[in-house]
Structure formats: structure tokens, C-alpha cells
């Protein structure tokens, strides 16, 4: 089996990342979300990672700036969306490798917490917990039990709040739901 290498995306990866997202999710919505975030001030280049198998991009993960609104204040957190692996390469640990690399990189950059809307059972394997534990809810129309979070710094999520995504992300997310 070929080794999986994780690295920061570069400009020449944009098309490959779009193909990975389209094939993983069966549509263009997630690829469009990546493009929109990449062009926004919420984008963190160091936290857009690709997994290569051989010389091909087989997976991608994106963490970007979001915030919690609580008691009139904004508390910065990272949002994870999307994480994708080409279906032909699934079940090889690529998603786990990407997520572990992203968590390590985010902590190393001084970020304090990550929130994700997705499959709670999957993310719990990496120390994510139901966001309701901290009183976190989402500004997006998603089931509450699909929101999980992880503190990279103990106490970072105390006080909870409303998870607010960048406006560009929110507009595109709502359009893809229609």
C-alpha cells in the first residue's frame, strides 16, 4: 500500500480538491464551499490540507475562522468543513490521518477550539464531544446532535454560544439546502 502524505494545499491543488469533494459528496456544493472560504478573510492557508497517495490528491480537510456569539462578545473558534476522501481510497485511514494532522497543526498555531457539523460518531473518535455540553448551538439549520466540538485549550468553550459561520459560507450553505 502506498504511503499517505499530508501537506498544506497549494494553488495548483484547487482543481484536484474540487474533484475530491465532488466525488466524495456526489455534487458540487462542498467544492463550492471550499472555493468560497478560500476567497474569504476566514481562510487560513495553513489549515487547508491535502492527503496525497502517490502523486495524487486523495483527500482534503479545511479548517477556517468562525466564532461563538455569547453575551455580546465574539469568541473565535475554528470550523471544520468539509473533510473529504475520494471514495476509491476510503477505508485506508486517510480521513483519520488528515484530521489528526489538522488538529496538531491548529493547536500548534495557537487555536483554542474546533466545531464541526457532521457525523458525531466519527468525530468522537478524535476527542470531539456533543457541542450541547458547552451550550453551543448553530446559526445554520442543522440537527443539534450533529454538532460536535473539541477544545484544544482546556476551558476554551466554557460559556458556549451561537456558532456563527462567515457570511459567504452561510449564504452558499443555505442555497445548497434549497
FIKOLZA-1660 file (N, C-alpha, C; in steps of 0.1 Angstrom, whole numbers, plus 5000, padded with zeros to 4 digits):
% residues 178
   i   px   py   pz ch aa at
   1 5008 4988 5000  A  X  N
   1 5000 5000 5000  A  X CA
   1 5009 5012 5000  A  X  C
   2 5005 5022 4992  A  X  N
   2 5013 5035 4992  A  X CA
   2 5011 5043 5004  A  X  C
   3 5021 5051 5008  A  X  N
   3 5021 5059 5019  A  X CA
   3 5012 5071 5017  A  X  C
   4 5005 5076 5028  A  X  N
   4 4997 5088 5027  A  X CA
   4 5005 5099 5032  A  X  C
   5 5007 5110 5024  A  X  N
   5 5014 5122 5029  A  X CA
   5 5004 5133 5030  A  X  C
   6 5005 5141 5041  A  X  N
   6 4996 5152 5043  A  X CA
   6 5005 5165 5042  A  X  C
   7 5000 5174 5035  A  X  N
   7 5007 5187 5033  A  X CA
   7 4997 5198 5032  A  X  C
   8 5001 5211 5033  A  X  N
   8 4993 5222 5030  A  X CA
   8 4990 5223 5016  A  X  C
   9 4977 5227 5012  A  X  N
   9 4974 5228 4998  A  X CA
   9 4982 5239 4992  A  X  C
  10 4984 5239 4979  A  X  N
  10 4990 5250 4972  A  X CA
  10 4980 5253 4960  A  X  C
  11 4983 5264 4953  A  X  N
  11 4974 5269 4943  A  X CA
  11 4971 5259 4932  A  X  C
  12 4981 5251 4929  A  X  N
  12 4978 5241 4918  A  X CA
  12 4969 5229 4923  A  X  C
  13 4966 5229 4936  A  X  N
  13 4957 5218 4941  A  X CA
  13 4942 5221 4939  A  X  C
  14 4938 5233 4936  A  X  N
  14 4924 5237 4936  A  X CA
  14 4915 5228 4928  A  X  C
  15 4919 5225 4916  A  X  N
  15 4910 5216 4908  A  X CA
  15 4910 5202 4914  A  X  C
  16 4921 5196 4918  A  X  N
  16 4921 5183 4924  A  X CA
  16 4912 5183 4937  A  X  C
  17 4913 5193 4945  A  X  N
  17 4905 5194 4957  A  X CA
  17 4890 5194 4953  A  X  C
  18 4886 5202 4943  A  X  N
  18 4872 5202 4938  A  X CA
  18 4868 5189 4934  A  X  C
  19 4876 5181 4927  A  X  N
  19 4873 5168 4922  A  X CA
  19 4871 5158 4934  A  X  C
  20 4880 5159 4944  A  X  N
  20 4879 5151 4956  A  X CA
  20 4865 5154 4963  A  X  C
  21 4862 5166 4965  A  X  N
  21 4849 5169 4971  A  X CA
  21 4837 5165 4963  A  X  C
  22 4837 5167 4950  A  X  N
  22 4826 5163 4942  A  X CA
  22 4824 5148 4942  A  X  C
  23 4835 5141 4942  A  X  N
  23 4834 5126 4942  A  X CA
  23 4830 5121 4955  A  X  C
  24 4835 5127 4966  A  X  N
  24 4832 5123 4980  A  X CA
  24 4817 5125 4983  A  X  C
  25 4812 5137 4979  A  X  N
  25 4799 5141 4983  A  X CA
  25 4788 5140 4972  A  X  C
  26 4792 5136 4960  A  X  N
  26 4783 5134 4949  A  X CA
  26 4776 5146 4944  A  X  C
  27 4783 5158 4945  A  X  N
  27 4777 5170 4940  A  X CA
  27 4788 5181 4941  A  X  C
  28 4784 5193 4938  A  X  N
  28 4793 5204 4938  A  X CA
  28 4793 5213 4950  A  X  C
  29 4783 5212 4959  A  X  N
  29 4781 5221 4970  A  X CA
  29 4793 5222 4979  A  X  C
  30 4799 5211 4983  A  X  N
  30 4811 5212 4991  A  X CA
  30 4823 5218 4984  A  X  C
  31 4825 5215 4971  A  X  N
  31 4836 5221 4964  A  X CA
  31 4834 5236 4963  A  X  C
  32 4821 5240 4961  A  X  N
  32 4818 5255 4961  A  X CA
  32 4821 5261 4975  A  X  C
  33 4818 5254 4985  A  X  N
  33 4821 5259 4999  A  X CA
  33 4836 5262 5001  A  X  C
  34 4844 5252 4996  A  X  N
  34 4858 5253 4997  A  X CA
  34 4863 5266 4990  A  X  C
  35 4858 5267 4978  A  X  N
  35 4862 5279 4969  A  X CA
  35 4858 5292 4976  A  X  C
  36 4846 5293 4981  A  X  N
  36 4841 5305 4988  A  X CA
  36 4849 5308 5000  A  X  C
  37 4852 5298 5008  A  X  N
  37 4860 5300 5020  A  X CA
  37 4874 5304 5016  A  X  C
  38 4880 5298 5007  A  X  N
  38 4894 5301 5002  A  X CA
  38 4895 5316 4998  A  X  C
  39 4884 5321 4993  A  X  N
  39 4884 5335 4988  A  X CA
  39 4880 5345 4999  A  X  C
  40 4878 5341 5011  A  X  N
  40 4873 5349 5021  A  X CA
  40 4884 5352 5032  A  X  C
  41 4881 5362 5040  A  X  N
  41 4891 5365 5051  A  X CA
  41 4891 5355 5062  A  X  C
  42 4882 5345 5061  A  X  N
  42 4881 5334 5071  A  X CA
  42 4891 5323 5068  A  X  C
  43 4896 5323 5056  A  X  N
  43 4906 5313 5052  A  X CA
  43 4919 5313 5059  A  X  C
  44 4924 5302 5063  A  X  N
  44 4937 5300 5070  A  X CA
  44 4945 5290 5061  A  X  C
  45 4953 5295 5053  A  X  N
  45 4961 5287 5043  A  X CA
  45 4967 5274 5050  A  X  C
  46 4973 5276 5062  A  X  N
  46 4980 5265 5068  A  X CA
  46 4970 5254 5073  A  X  C
  47 4957 5257 5073  A  X  N
  47 4948 5247 5077  A  X CA
  47 4939 5242 5066  A  X  C
  48 4943 5243 5054  A  X  N
  48 4937 5236 5043  A  X CA
  48 4947 5226 5038  A  X  C
  49 4945 5214 5042  A  X  N
  49 4954 5203 5040  A  X CA
  49 4949 5192 5030  A  X  C
  50 4959 5187 5022  A  X  N
  50 4956 5176 5013  A  X CA
  50 4963 5164 5017  A  X  C
  51 4957 5152 5014  A  X  N
  51 4964 5139 5016  A  X CA
  51 4967 5134 5002  A  X  C
  52 4980 5131 5000  A  X  N
  52 4984 5125 4987  A  X CA
  52 4987 5111 4989  A  X  C
  53 4983 5103 4979  A  X  N
  53 4986 5089 4978  A  X CA
  53 4993 5088 4964  A  X  C
  54 5006 5084 4965  A  X  N
  54 5014 5085 4953  A  X CA
  54 5016 5100 4950  A  X  C
  55 5012 5103 4938  A  X  N
  55 5013 5118 4934  A  X CA
  55 5000 5124 4931  A  X  C
  56 4989 5118 4937  A  X  N
  56 4976 5122 4935  A  X CA
  56 4969 5127 4948  A  X  C
  57 4962 5138 4947  A  X  N
  57 4954 5142 4959  A  X CA
  57 4942 5133 4961  A  X  C
  58 4942 5127 4973  A  X  N
  58 4931 5117 4976  A  X CA
  58 4922 5121 4987  A  X  C
  59 4925 5132 4993  A  X  N
  59 4917 5137 5004  A  X CA
  59 4920 5152 5007  A  X  C
  60 4911 5158 5014  A  X  N
  60 4912 5172 5018  A  X CA
  60 4905 5175 5031  A  X  C
  61 4910 5184 5038  A  X  N
  61 4903 5189 5051  A  X CA
  61 4905 5204 5051  A  X  C
  62 4895 5211 5056  A  X  N
  62 4896 5226 5057  A  X CA
  62 4891 5230 5070  A  X  C
  63 4899 5238 5077  A  X  N
  63 4895 5245 5090  A  X CA
  63 4896 5260 5087  A  X  C
  64 4886 5267 5092  A  X  N
  64 4886 5282 5089  A  X CA
  64 4880 5289 5101  A  X  C
  65 4882 5302 5101  A  X  N
  65 4877 5311 5112  A  X CA
  65 4862 5311 5112  A  X  C
  66 4856 5309 5124  A  X  N
  66 4842 5311 5127  A  X CA
  66 4842 5317 5141  A  X  C
  67 4831 5320 5147  A  X  N
  67 4831 5325 5161  A  X CA
  67 4818 5321 5168  A  X  C
  68 4819 5321 5181  A  X  N
  68 4808 5319 5190  A  X CA
  68 4803 5333 5195  A  X  C
  69 4790 5336 5194  A  X  N
  69 4785 5348 5200  A  X CA
  69 4779 5345 5213  A  X  C
  70 4784 5352 5223  A  X  N
  70 4779 5350 5237  A  X CA
  70 4780 5363 5245  A  X  C
  71 4769 5366 5250  A  X  N
  71 4767 5378 5259  A  X CA
  71 4774 5390 5252  A  X  C
  72 4770 5392 5240  A  X  N
  72 4775 5404 5232  A  X CA
  72 4790 5403 5228  A  X  C
  73 4796 5392 5230  A  X  N
  73 4810 5391 5226  A  X CA
  73 4812 5380 5216  A  X  C
  74 4823 5381 5208  A  X  N
  74 4826 5371 5198  A  X CA
  74 4839 5364 5203  A  X  C
  75 4838 5351 5203  A  X  N
  75 4849 5342 5207  A  X CA
  75 4853 5334 5195  A  X  C
  76 4865 5336 5191  A  X  N
  76 4870 5329 5179  A  X CA
  76 4871 5314 5181  A  X  C
  77 4867 5306 5171  A  X  N
  77 4868 5292 5171  A  X CA
  77 4872 5288 5156  A  X  C
  78 4875 5276 5154  A  X  N
  78 4877 5271 5141  A  X CA
  78 4865 5263 5137  A  X  C
  79 4861 5263 5125  A  X  N
  79 4850 5254 5119  A  X CA
  79 4857 5245 5110  A  X  C
  80 4853 5232 5110  A  X  N
  80 4858 5222 5101  A  X CA
  80 4847 5219 5091  A  X  C
  81 4850 5222 5078  A  X  N
  81 4841 5219 5067  A  X CA
  81 4847 5222 5054  A  X  C
  82 4847 5213 5045  A  X  N
  82 4844 5199 5046  A  X CA
  82 4857 5191 5048  A  X  C
  83 4855 5178 5051  A  X  N
  83 4866 5168 5051  A  X CA
  83 4861 5158 5040  A  X  C
  84 4870 5155 5031  A  X  N
  84 4866 5145 5020  A  X CA
  84 4877 5136 5016  A  X  C
  85 4873 5124 5012  A  X  N
  85 4883 5114 5007  A  X CA
  85 4877 5108 4994  A  X  C
  86 4885 5107 4984  A  X  N
  86 4880 5100 4972  A  X CA
  86 4874 5087 4975  A  X  C
  87 4862 5083 4971  A  X  N
  87 4856 5070 4975  A  X CA
  87 4865 5058 4972  A  X  C
  88 4872 5058 4962  A  X  N
  88 4881 5046 4959  A  X CA
  88 4892 5045 4969  A  X  C
  89 4895 5055 4976  A  X  N
  89 4906 5055 4986  A  X CA
  89 4901 5054 5001  A  X  C
  90 4887 5053 5002  A  X  N
  90 4882 5053 5016  A  X CA
  90 4886 5040 5023  A  X  C
  91 4884 5041 5036  A  X  N
  91 4888 5029 5045  A  X CA
  91 4902 5026 5045  A  X  C
  92 4911 5036 5042  A  X  N
  92 4925 5034 5043  A  X CA
  92 4931 5043 5054  A  X  C
  93 4923 5050 5061  A  X  N
  93 4927 5058 5072  A  X CA
  93 4931 5072 5067  A  X  C
  94 4928 5076 5055  A  X  N
  94 4931 5089 5050  A  X CA
  94 4924 5100 5058  A  X  C
  95 4911 5098 5060  A  X  N
  95 4904 5108 5068  A  X CA
  95 4910 5110 5082  A  X  C
  96 4913 5099 5089  A  X  N
  96 4919 5099 5102  A  X CA
  96 4932 5107 5102  A  X  C
  97 4940 5103 5092  A  X  N
  97 4953 5110 5090  A  X CA
  97 4952 5125 5088  A  X  C
  98 4943 5129 5080  A  X  N
  98 4940 5143 5077  A  X CA
  98 4935 5150 5090  A  X  C
  99 4926 5144 5097  A  X  N
  99 4920 5150 5109  A  X CA
  99 4931 5152 5120  A  X  C
 100 4939 5141 5122  A  X  N
 100 4949 5142 5132  A  X CA
 100 4960 5153 5128  A  X  C
 101 4963 5154 5116  A  X  N
 101 4973 5164 5111  A  X CA
 101 4967 5178 5113  A  X  C
 102 4954 5180 5110  A  X  N
 102 4947 5193 5112  A  X CA
 102 4947 5197 5126  A  X  C
 103 4943 5187 5135  A  X  N
 103 4943 5190 5149  A  X CA
 103 4956 5195 5155  A  X  C
 104 4966 5187 5151  A  X  N
 104 4980 5191 5155  A  X CA
 104 4984 5204 5150  A  X  C
 105 4982 5207 5138  A  X  N
 105 4985 5220 5132  A  X CA
 105 4978 5231 5138  A  X  C
 106 4965 5230 5140  A  X  N
 106 4956 5240 5146  A  X CA
 106 4961 5243 5160  A  X  C
 107 4964 5233 5168  A  X  N
 107 4969 5235 5182  A  X CA
 107 4983 5242 5181  A  X  C
 108 4991 5238 5172  A  X  N
 108 5004 5245 5171  A  X CA
 108 5004 5259 5166  A  X  C
 109 4993 5263 5160  A  X  N
 109 4991 5277 5156  A  X CA
 109 4984 5285 5166  A  X  C
 110 4981 5279 5178  A  X  N
 110 4975 5286 5189  A  X CA
 110 4960 5287 5189  A  X  C
 111 4953 5279 5180  A  X  N
 111 4939 5280 5180  A  X CA
 111 4934 5272 5192  A  X  C
 112 4922 5276 5198  A  X  N
 112 4917 5271 5210  A  X CA
 112 4906 5260 5210  A  X  C
 113 4899 5260 5199  A  X  N
 113 4887 5251 5198  A  X CA
 113 4883 5249 5183  A  X  C
 114 4877 5237 5181  A  X  N
 114 4872 5234 5167  A  X CA
 114 4857 5229 5169  A  X  C
 115 4849 5234 5160  A  X  N
 115 4835 5229 5159  A  X CA
 115 4832 5224 5146  A  X  C
 116 4825 5213 5145  A  X  N
 116 4822 5206 5132  A  X CA
 116 4807 5202 5132  A  X  C
 117 4801 5203 5121  A  X  N
 117 4788 5197 5118  A  X CA
 117 4790 5185 5110  A  X  C
 118 4787 5174 5115  A  X  N
 118 4789 5162 5107  A  X CA
 118 4785 5149 5114  A  X  C
 119 4792 5139 5112  A  X  N
 119 4789 5126 5118  A  X CA
 119 4795 5125 5132  A  X  C
 120 4787 5126 5143  A  X  N
 120 4792 5127 5156  A  X CA
 120 4800 5114 5160  A  X  C
 121 4796 5103 5156  A  X  N
 121 4803 5090 5160  A  X CA
 121 4817 5090 5154  A  X  C
 122 4819 5095 5142  A  X  N
 122 4832 5096 5136  A  X CA
 122 4841 5106 5144  A  X  C
 123 4836 5118 5146  A  X  N
 123 4844 5128 5153  A  X CA
 123 4847 5125 5167  A  X  C
 124 4838 5118 5174  A  X  N
 124 4841 5114 5188  A  X CA
 124 4853 5106 5189  A  X  C
 125 4857 5098 5179  A  X  N
 125 4869 5090 5180  A  X CA
 125 4882 5099 5182  A  X  C
 126 4880 5112 5179  A  X  N
 126 4892 5121 5179  A  X CA
 126 4890 5131 5191  A  X  C
 127 4882 5128 5200  A  X  N
 127 4880 5136 5212  A  X CA
 127 4870 5147 5211  A  X  C
 128 4862 5147 5200  A  X  N
 128 4851 5157 5199  A  X CA
 128 4840 5152 5207  A  X  C
 129 4832 5162 5213  A  X  N
 129 4820 5159 5221  A  X CA
 129 4809 5167 5216  A  X  C
 130 4797 5162 5220  A  X  N
 130 4785 5170 5216  A  X CA
 130 4786 5184 5220  A  X  C
 131 4784 5193 5211  A  X  N
 131 4785 5208 5214  A  X CA
 131 4776 5212 5225  A  X  C
 132 4765 5205 5227  A  X  N
 132 4755 5209 5237  A  X CA
 132 4761 5208 5251  A  X  C
 133 4772 5201 5253  A  X  N
 133 4779 5200 5265  A  X CA
 133 4783 5214 5270  A  X  C
 134 4786 5223 5261  A  X  N
 134 4790 5236 5264  A  X CA
 134 4779 5247 5261  A  X  C
 135 4768 5242 5256  A  X  N
 135 4757 5252 5253  A  X CA
 135 4759 5258 5240  A  X  C
 136 4766 5251 5230  A  X  N
 136 4768 5256 5217  A  X CA
 136 4757 5252 5208  A  X  C
 137 4752 5261 5200  A  X  N
 137 4742 5258 5190  A  X CA
 137 4746 5265 5177  A  X  C
 138 4740 5261 5166  A  X  N
 138 4745 5266 5153  A  X CA
 138 4735 5276 5147  A  X  C
 139 4740 5286 5140  A  X  N
 139 4732 5295 5133  A  X CA
 139 4727 5289 5120  A  X  C
 140 4732 5277 5116  A  X  N
 140 4727 5270 5104  A  X CA
 140 4716 5261 5108  A  X  C
 141 4707 5258 5099  A  X  N
 141 4696 5249 5101  A  X CA
 141 4700 5234 5101  A  X  C
 142 4706 5230 5112  A  X  N
 142 4711 5216 5112  A  X CA
 142 4707 5209 5126  A  X  C
 143 4705 5196 5126  A  X  N
 143 4702 5190 5138  A  X CA
 143 4712 5192 5149  A  X  C
 144 4707 5195 5161  A  X  N
 144 4716 5199 5172  A  X CA
 144 4726 5187 5175  A  X  C
 145 4722 5175 5174  A  X  N
 145 4731 5164 5177  A  X CA
 145 4741 5161 5167  A  X  C
 146 4741 5169 5156  A  X  N
 146 4752 5167 5145  A  X CA
 146 4763 5177 5148  A  X  C
 147 4762 5185 5158  A  X  N
 147 4773 5195 5161  A  X CA
 147 4782 5189 5172  A  X  C
 148 4795 5188 5169  A  X  N
 148 4804 5184 5179  A  X CA
 148 4815 5194 5180  A  X  C
 149 4823 5194 5191  A  X  N
 149 4833 5204 5193  A  X CA
 149 4845 5197 5201  A  X  C
 150 4856 5203 5200  A  X  N
 150 4868 5199 5207  A  X CA
 150 4876 5211 5212  A  X  C
 151 4879 5211 5224  A  X  N
 151 4888 5221 5230  A  X CA
 151 4902 5217 5227  A  X  C
 152 4910 5226 5222  A  X  N
 152 4924 5224 5220  A  X CA
 152 4931 5230 5232  A  X  C
 153 4924 5239 5239  A  X  N
 153 4929 5245 5251  A  X CA
 153 4918 5244 5261  A  X  C
 154 4921 5237 5273  A  X  N
 154 4910 5235 5283  A  X CA
 154 4903 5248 5287  A  X  C
 155 4889 5247 5287  A  X  N
 155 4881 5258 5290  A  X CA
 155 4877 5267 5279  A  X  C
 156 4883 5265 5267  A  X  N
 156 4881 5274 5256  A  X CA
 156 4866 5276 5252  A  X  C
 157 4858 5265 5254  A  X  N
 157 4844 5266 5250  A  X CA
 157 4834 5268 5262  A  X  C
 158 4840 5271 5274  A  X  N
 158 4831 5274 5285  A  X CA
 158 4822 5286 5282  A  X  C
 159 4810 5285 5285  A  X  N
 159 4801 5296 5282  A  X CA
 159 4793 5294 5269  A  X  C
 160 4798 5285 5261  A  X  N
 160 4790 5282 5248  A  X CA
 160 4788 5294 5240  A  X  C
 161 4776 5293 5233  A  X  N
 161 4772 5304 5225  A  X CA
 161 4767 5300 5211  A  X  C
 162 4763 5309 5203  A  X  N
 162 4758 5306 5190  A  X CA
 162 4770 5306 5180  A  X  C
 163 4772 5294 5173  A  X  N
 163 4782 5292 5163  A  X CA
 163 4778 5300 5151  A  X  C
 164 4786 5310 5147  A  X  N
 164 4783 5318 5135  A  X CA
 164 4794 5316 5125  A  X  C
 165 4790 5311 5113  A  X  N
 165 4799 5309 5102  A  X CA
 165 4801 5322 5094  A  X  C
 166 4812 5323 5086  A  X  N
 166 4814 5335 5078  A  X CA
 166 4802 5337 5069  A  X  C
 167 4798 5349 5066  A  X  N
 167 4786 5352 5058  A  X CA
 167 4786 5345 5044  A  X  C
 168 4798 5344 5038  A  X  N
 168 4799 5338 5025  A  X CA
 168 4796 5323 5026  A  X  C
 169 4800 5316 5036  A  X  N
 169 4797 5302 5038  A  X CA
 169 4782 5300 5041  A  X  C
 170 4777 5309 5049  A  X  N
 170 4763 5308 5053  A  X CA
 170 4754 5309 5041  A  X  C
 171 4757 5319 5032  A  X  N
 171 4749 5321 5020  A  X CA
 171 4749 5309 5011  A  X  C
 172 4761 5304 5009  A  X  N
 172 4762 5292 5000  A  X CA
 172 4756 5280 5006  A  X  C
 173 4758 5278 5019  A  X  N
 173 4752 5266 5026  A  X CA
 173 4737 5267 5025  A  X  C
 174 4731 5278 5027  A  X  N
 174 4716 5279 5027  A  X CA
 174 4711 5277 5013  A  X  C
 175 4719 5282 5002  A  X  N
 175 4715 5279 4988  A  X CA
 175 4715 5265 4985  A  X  C
 176 4725 5257 4990  A  X  N
 176 4727 5243 4987  A  X CA
 176 4716 5235 4994  A  X  C
 177 4710 5240 5004  A  X  N
 177 4700 5233 5012  A  X CA
 177 4686 5234 5005  A  X  C
 178 4685 5244 4996  A  X  N
 178 4672 5246 4989  A  X CA
 178 4669 5235 4979  A  X  C
% end
